[in-house]
Every structure is written in structure tokens, then in C-alpha cells.
Amino acid sequence: MKDGHYTYKTGGRVCASEIAFDIVEGRIYNIVFQGGCAGNTSGVSFLADGMPAEDVVKRLKGVPCHNGTSCPNELAQAIEKVLLENV
């Protein structure tokens, strides 16, 4: 997997409009949500920081909130997209 800084637009189905994060040696760092519920998004950011990318996807993919998705689920989708693009 390629190290780098990534930005993901959520598509408007959740309160956060964008998620930025870094991947370094397969681990997720510096997660920043633009918008969203501050407590939820900061909690997710702190908990996921330093975790292997695949583990973040496994833990957060499918977490519901409204409109069939959630900010944690959108983070999982963003990371999964990066993983698939860098196979």
C-alpha cells in the first residue's frame, strides 16, 4: 500500500462532508472529519489513530446512523477505496 495523505468526499448522506487521513506503513493517522457530530467524529478519530487500515475497515464498515450510512462507515469506505486502488 502506498503511503500518503488522502481526502474523501462523503457525498452528502452524512453530516461530515469530507474525511482526510494519512496512511503510513499500512496504518491510519491524522483523521480529520469536516463537519459531523464533534464527539462522534473525534472519538472515532482518536480510537482509529495508529490502527492498521484493514482493522479500521473491519470494525467500522456497516455502522449505521441515518440514510443507510454513518461517519464511521464513510471512513471505512474511504480507507477501503484507498486499499483497493493500491493493490
C-alpha positions as CSV (number, residue, x, y, z in Angstrom):
1,M,0.0,0.0,0.0
2,K,1.2,3.5,-0.9
3,D,1.8,5.9,2.0
4,G,0.2,9.2,1.6
5,H,-2.4,11.8,2.5
6,Y,-5.9,11.0,1.3
7,T,-9.1,13.1,1.1
8,Y,-12.6,11.5,0.6
9,K,-15.8,13.4,-0.2
10,T,-18.7,11.7,1.6
11,G,-21.4,12.5,-1.0
12,G,-23.8,14.3,1.4
13,R,-25.5,11.3,3.1
14,V,-23.9,12.0,6.4
15,C,-23.2,15.2,8.4
16,A,-19.5,15.2,7.6
17,S,-18.8,16.5,4.1
18,E,-15.2,15.3,3.8
19,I,-12.7,13.0,5.6
20,A,-8.9,13.4,5.4
21,F,-6.4,10.9,6.7
22,D,-2.8,9.7,6.3
23,I,-1.7,6.1,5.7
24,V,1.9,5.4,6.8
25,E,3.2,1.8,6.6
26,G,-0.4,0.4,6.4
27,R,-1.6,2.4,9.5
28,I,-4.1,5.2,9.7
29,Y,-3.2,8.6,11.2
30,N,-4.4,12.2,11.4
31,I,-8.1,11.5,10.7
32,V,-10.0,14.8,10.3
33,F,-13.7,15.0,9.6
34,Q,-15.1,18.2,8.1
35,G,-18.5,18.6,9.8
36,G,-20.3,15.9,11.6
37,C,-21.0,15.4,15.3
38,A,-17.9,16.6,17.1
39,G,-18.0,14.0,19.8
40,N,-18.6,11.1,17.5
41,T,-16.1,12.1,14.8
42,S,-13.3,13.0,17.4
43,G,-13.9,9.7,19.2
44,V,-13.7,7.7,16.0
45,S,-10.5,9.6,15.0
46,F,-8.8,9.0,18.4
47,L,-9.8,5.4,18.5
48,A,-8.7,4.6,14.9
49,D,-5.4,6.6,15.1
50,G,-2.5,4.2,14.6
51,M,-4.6,1.2,13.8
52,P,-3.9,-1.0,10.7
53,A,-6.0,0.2,7.8
54,E,-7.7,-3.2,7.4
55,D,-8.7,-3.3,11.0
56,V,-10.4,0.1,10.8
57,V,-12.4,-1.1,7.8
58,K,-13.4,-4.3,9.6
59,R,-14.5,-2.5,12.7
60,L,-16.3,0.4,11.2
61,K,-17.8,-0.8,7.9
62,G,-21.6,-1.0,8.2
63,V,-22.0,1.1,11.3
64,P,-25.5,2.7,10.9
65,C,-26.7,6.2,11.7
66,H,-29.1,7.6,9.1
67,N,-29.6,7.4,5.4
68,G,-28.1,3.9,5.4
69,T,-24.6,5.0,6.4
70,S,-22.7,6.9,9.2
71,C,-19.5,8.9,9.6
72,P,-17.6,5.8,10.8
73,N,-18.9,3.8,7.9
74,E,-17.9,6.6,5.5
75,L,-14.3,6.4,7.0
76,A,-14.3,2.7,6.4
77,Q,-15.4,3.2,2.8
78,A,-12.7,5.8,2.2
79,I,-10.0,3.6,3.6
80,E,-11.3,0.6,1.6
81,K,-11.3,2.7,-1.6
82,V,-7.6,3.5,-1.0
83,L,-6.8,-0.1,-0.2
84,L,-8.5,-1.3,-3.4
85,E,-6.8,1.4,-5.6
86,N,-3.4,0.5,-4.3
87,V,-3.5,-3.3,-4.6
